[in-house]
Amino acid sequence: MCEEFSCLFLYDGRVLWNLTHSHSGIAKAAGLKDETTGTRRKYLKIECKDLTFASIQIDEPEDLPSWYEDQQSELRAALESILKQYADYKAKRAPLDADYKAKCAALYADYKAKCAPLDADYEAKCAALDADYKAKCAPLDADYEAKCAPLDADYEAKCAAVAKLISGYIE
């Protein structure tokens, strides 16, 4: 599962990352295939929960390739540098994000305020149409019920007769 920051550490010491924070997205952008597991793997999937080196985790740590042992110090140096760059990027972007969200929130509030009377008008018109529909259906319902009543009574009488006949055999 991709976290706050995700990257790929390649067997040749390179670290690949982008703003997708998706291992598959990074691999696809770099033209890498999803490698097999084990020692033949050409890259590791790395995740970081909070932009500190202490929170770094290797995805699928139970199956490390053989080249990983020899390159741990290179990975650490590269990741510390990249995490600092990404933290700087996020710090610069934070006020832009906040401004954007505030402006969108104001626009949404304006939209909802403008929709409120339209929603009320819509509900009122629908209520009137619903009442008209029910009023027109009422005589049809009554006529239908009146025509069905004798059929229902006849059916119930026949059922009662069959039940009485059967009960005489069951006793």
LINCOR-V640775 format. One record per pair of residues at least 12 apart in sequence whose ideal C-beta (glycine too) atoms are under 6 Angstrom apart, sorted by the first residue. I is the first residue (numbers start at 1). J is the second residue. Records with the same first field share a line. If there is no record, write none. Layout:
I: J ; J
//
This chain:
2: 21 ; 22
3: 47 ; 49
4: 48 ; 49
5: 48 ; 86
6: 21 ; 23 ; 47
7: 46
8: 26 ; 43
9: 44 ; 46 ; 75
10: 43
11: 42 ; 67
13: 71 ; 74
15: 78 ; 82
16: 30
23: 45
37: 63
38: 63
39: 65 ; 66
41: 65
44: 58
45: 59
47: 59
51: 83 ; 87
53: 80
//
